[in-house]
Amino acid sequence: MKTYLRSQPGYKVGLLLLDIVVFALSLSIAIWQSFGHNPVIEKNLDAFLFFATVEGSFGLIVYLATFYFNNLYKRHIIVRQLRQVFLISKSLLITLALVLLFTVFFFHLELVTFGRFFFFVLFICCFSFSIISRIFVVTPLIKTAAIKNIGLRNLLLVGDNKKCSKVIELFINDPYNHFNIVGIVDEAMLLATEITCNRATERFSIKILGKIDDLAKIVKKNEINEILIAIDKIPYLSLVHLVEKCIKACPVVRIYSDFLQIVVNKMHVEQYSKISVIMLSQKGSTKATERIKRCIDICCSLAALIVLSPFFAGIALGIKLSSPGPVFYKQIRIGKDGKAFNFYKFRSMHVSNDNKDHKKFVQNFIKKGNASSNSNEIKVFKITDDPRIFKFGSFLRKTSLDEFPQFYNVLKGDMSLVGPRPCLPYEWECYDNWHKNRLNILPGCTGIWQALGRSSVSFEEMVILDLYYISNMSIWLDIRIILQTFPVIFLGKGGY
């Protein structure tokens, strides 16, 4: 949380605190209007206070989470009034539904019936105060501050002249832009010393301050708040190295590049003056985040193994009736830092199969990953209509039910619930060095490319998505990926 707050502009932190105040005030009014001077409540005051505390705490967490997931803390949403009204309404309806389910599950159905007026008042108050505070106070203040150049953040552009010129032109012609573009760091360092763009009837010039080797000095000298990498014509490996240098020099780095269009298309990223930018964090996760993540992994995987055990028995029966051989399939996979481990799945193929064709297919797929392809084509990382797979096994793969034994891998500590997928040894041998960075953390049962793209992304797009996850790893992002994985599994989208 501290890392998140430290990397955000002041208005986002203020807006987060404002939303907490709005919910607390709405909750207080709802309790006062619904239960004030109620003799039943007065007789059971301790029990009611416990209920109100638990309900309020859960409600606040869900309230902030739904606002976050619906992008209500992103600046391009904050300055759009009608869009905000829609997203606030959507977030509050989701919050109310989840709080009602929580009340029924953990307390008693009668409390929902008894507190119908309470939930109604809570919704009305939250909606009214959110609209008043955001639409009529925060949004106009942000717009006014941008127009009068109040609270501008110093921005340094890093990249090539063509891409940086486009960024500058969009920024300087945006009346709500909140950045002061200090200058440009050009890795090629051409003979030009500045870039000139048009703003209305006047010319606007931005100086080229130096090369990438001077980045740390430039950031310190000019008190840079944020770096924006704007570059296209660069190899993937060079782009990775450039990002690493920028992250070392400045705590907040974002990137604008056609190379990362897959992330823009699949994730709800921030927009600066109509361009989509991708956040890159200085540290993918903290020790505290890793401990929380591990605790969640243990609790959820253990619960899943217990609760789903009857379901596992049904799958085992289906496999036995479909194909002779064992129920489970054990395979060597490559995990964190290139270490091998035993990987478990429900068997979906006939026994004694030759994997030569698959090995050749995957190796060719990885080696051709640098080649450009039509963005509308389906790029499959698995062989479609594989004759080695029996009919029930095809159903298991389509719905990802064959992956369920990996909860045991999670419990053992070989894997996490969310992370990059582990690879096969012969895949690992084909990886370039920058590809191997995708397994700098524990592999996961599901990951960002499974939830958002699955088999419809190319190999290098898969790597980019995994590197994006590592850079932005958080409990919030894990929850979002898990929630987005469910419809992919149930609809069987992209599975083979």
Buried (B, 14 or more C-beta within 10 A) or exposed (E): EEBBEEBBBEBBBEBBEBBEEBBEBBBEBBBEBBBEEEEEBEEEEEEBEEBBEBBBEBBBEBBBBBBBBBBBBBBBBBBEBEBBBEBBBEBBEBBBEBBBEBBEEEBEEEBBEBBEEBBBBBBBBBBEBBBEBBBEEBBEEBBEBBEEEEEBBBBBBBBBBEBBBBBBBBBBBBEBBBBEBBBBBBBEBEEEEEBEBEEEEEEBEBEBBBEBEBBEEBBEEBEBBBBBBBBEEBEBEEBBBBBEBBBEBBBBBBBBBEBBEBBBBBBEBBBBBEBBBBBBBBEBBBEEBBEBBBEBBBEBBBEBBEEBEEEBEEBBEBBBEBBEBEBBBEEEBBBBEEEEBEBBBBBBBBEEEEEEEBBEBBBEBBEEBEEEEEEEEEBBBBBEEBEBBBEBBBBBBBBBBBBBBBBBBBBEBBBBBBBBBBBBEBBBEBBBEBBBBBBBBBBBBBBBBBBBBBBBBBBBBBBBBBBBBBBBBBBEBBBBBBEBBEEBBEEBEBBB
